[in-house]
Each structure stands twice: as structure tokens, then as C-alpha cells.
Amino acid sequence: MDIPSRIMALIRDQHVSFRELSEKTGIPKSAIQRYATGETGKIPLDRIELLAKAFGVTSAYLMGWEDALSSTKPAYDIFSLPGVSRPPRMIKKPRLGTIACGKPILAVEEAEEYDDVPENIECDFTLRCKGDSMINARIYDGDTVYIRAQEQVENGEIAAVRIGDEATLKRVYYNGARVILRACNPLYDDLEYEGTQLEEIQVMGKAVAFTSMIR
């Protein structure tokens, strides 16, 4: 195999991205992409050494001077152990503020912070929870909830709901012309809306996942 083929094979086998390699080596991501696809004919020796170190192989292997994968990695890879999986790649999503897990609080919609979200979770924004009304759904004060923006949810699903200028996280139930917002904590009463009150209710999105702090 030539150098680009070996770079691409190592990227695939080690499940690393061009961005991660760039962060490890200091080489621009665009340059690494060109090296891996063969668009750049000659790769500087110092960059070959940086890439080899990031992959945990020798420069000689990366350059094709030796076929055996003579690794400079530790004797074991923690991710090869039973029950241990590689962490997912993360992408940043805007945090639109704090949402009540209790009484509704003022809704904040100007993203000043971002949260890292696993790329396999389809969400549009995150919200930081406050209160204890959702503890039986394992959502606690301080947790980060991932929200997929949509105007409707199925009966019983957890959603971020705007009530006028306030917002809350609750299970949503429909009973004829009545909307019921129910906590996952028996200490909290249902919030019920009907008639003209429904004009104040807006589903902001469905809660699809959350990150909980270690307790």
C-alpha cells in the first residue's frame, strides 16, 4: 500500500476523524484530507512523523518501508476490553437556556452557550433542567436535555412546552379539547389547559435524550 492508502486504512480501523487527527498533530484538517486521498503527491517528513505518532505506528510503516504493523501503542487498547466501547463523536448544539422541571420559568431563546451532543442523537438544541418534577423519568436538576424541534408530540411523550412567556418540561397528554402537562413526580399537580388557554400553549420540541450528572 502507498502512504495515502495506509493513512486511510488507519483512519478507518482506529475510527478517528480528520478533525481529531488535526487536533492531535497540529496539521490542518484540509491537509490531512489531501494526504489521505492522494491529492498531495509529497508529504513532508515531519508531518509523516506526526501522523505516525498519532496513529501509534512507526514512520517506516506509514511510508511503506515495512509491512508489519510495528506499533508504538501501549500493549493494550482499553477499547478492546469487553463492555468498553469507544465514545461517540460529539457535535455542538446551541443551548437555548434553562427549562423548568417544576413550575414554569421564563423561556430563554438566545443561545449564548453550546453543549457537546453525540452525533447519533438527532436534536436541534439543548436545555438545562431546573427542578425535580421529572425525577421519575430520571431527569434531575442540572441535567441537559436534548430537544428535537417539532410542534406536535405523541400522547404521553416528554416535551419542552412554552406557556405564554414561560417554559416547562413535562409529559404531554391530549384529552379531547384539553391539554394536560404532567410531571414525573407525584408531588406535582397536573397543569391543564382548554379553550382560549390553548392559545398560550406551544410545543417547542420533543425530548429525545438527556445527559445526567453522576450522583
N, C-alpha and C positions, 0 to 999 in steps of 0.2 A: 504493500500500500504506500502511496505517496503521503506527504505531510498533510495536505487538506483532508484526505480520507481518514487518516489516523485522528486528526483533531475532531472531525465529525463523529467518528465512531466512539471516541472517549466522551464527547458531549452526550451522545445517546445512551451509552452504557452507564454513565455516572449521573444521569438525569440532572444536568446543570444547564443553565441558560447562558446566552451570550452576555446578558446583563450581570449575572453572578460572576462570570469569568472576568468581566471588565472590572468589577469591584475588587476581585482578588488580586488581579495583576496590574491594574492601573492602565491597561491597554484600552483604547477607545472601543466601544462595542462595535462600531461600524467596521473597524479594522479587523477585529476577530471574525466578524461575519465574512469579510473578504478572504481571510486566511482559510476559513473552513470550506468555503465554496470554490476556492481556487482562483478567484478573480485577481488576486495579487500573486504575481509569479515568484517573488523572493521575499522571505520573511526574515527580518533582522535576527541575528543570533541571540541577542539579549532578550528579545521577545519570545523566541523559542524556549529559552531557559525559564522565563517567567511562566509560560503556559505549561511547560513540563512540571514545574513545581506545583502549580495549581491543580493539575491532574493527578499528581502523585506518581509520576513516571520519570524516567530518565530522558535527558535531551536526546541521547543516542536513539532511544526507541522512537521518539516523536519524529526524528529526522530519517528514520528508516534504516539506520545503521545496524540495528539489532532487531530480531523478530520477536524474541521473548519479551513479555511484558515485565521487565525488571522494575519493580515498583519501589518507590521511596515512601509508600504509605506505611502507617503502623501495621503491626502484624495482624490486626483485626479491624473490621469495619463495624461500628456499633449498629448500623442499619441492616446488617446481615443477621443480627440476633433475632431469634423467634419473638414475635409480638412487637418488634420495634420497626416502625415504618418511617420513611423519610417525611419530613414536614412538607406541606404543600407550598407551592409558590404563592406569594402574597401580592395583592394589588391594593392600592389606596382608594378608599371611598370617602366621600365627604361626610363629616358628622354634622347633622343639622341641629344639634343641640341636645337638650335633656327632655325626657318624657316621663310622665308620672306613672309610677306603679303604686297608685294610691289615689288621692284626689287629683283632678286635672290641674295642670300647671300651665303657665304661659308657654306657647309654642315659639320656638326659635328656629328660623329658617335661613339664617346666614351662616354658611359654612366657614368657620374660622379654623377648624381642626379636621384632621383626616385620621381614619383608622385603617390598619392593615387587615385585609379580609382574604381568606383563602380563595384562590381564583376559581375554584369549582362551585362557590356559592354565588348564585345569581341574585345580586341585590343592587339597589341604586344608591342607598345612603344608609348611614347608621345613626342610632340614637343611644344616648347614655341613660340608663334607667335610674329612677329615684323613687324609693318607697318599697313597700313589702306586699303589695296587693297581688303579685304574681308568683309568690314563692312556691305554690303547689305545682307550678309549671316549671320549677327550678330556675326561675328568673329572679335574681336578687338585686338589692340596691347596689348600684355601681357597675352592674353588668352592661355590656354593649350588645344591643340587638341590631340584627341586620334586616333591613326593610326593603322589600321589592315594591316599587311604586305601582299601585293599582287602585282603582276607585271602588271595587267590589271585592268581597271575600265570601267564601262559603260559610254556611251556618256553623258556628262553633269555632271558627278559626281565630287565631290571635292576630290583632291588627293594631296599628297606630291610628288613632281616630282623633280628628280635630272636633272640638266642641266650641264653636264660636272662635275666640282667640286663644283657647286653651287646647291642650293635647293630653291624651292618656293612652296607655297600652292595656287592652282588655280583650277578652273573647267576645265576638260579635254574634248575636242571635237575632233572628227575624221572627216575629210573631204577628203575622198579618201585617197591619199597617204600623206596628210598633217595633222599634229597635231597642234591644237590650244589650247593654255593655256589662259584662260580668267579670268580676275579679276571680283570680285563682287563689283565694284566701277567704275562708268563711267569715272572717271578721268584717268584711266589707259588703255593704248592700249593693244590689244591682242598680245601675243607672238606666232609667227607662225614658224613652222619648217617643212622642207620637204627635200627629197633627202638624201644626206650624213649627213645633220644636225641631222637626226633622230637617228644616231648612238650615239649622245651625250645625248639623252633623255632616261630617265629611270623612270618609275613609282615606287616609293618606297612603296606606300600603300594608301589605301582609308581612308579618314577622316570619322570616324563613329560617333563621338560625340566631344563635347568640354566643357570645364569649363570656364565660363566667370566671371570676377570680377564684383562686384557691382559698378555701375556707377550712 
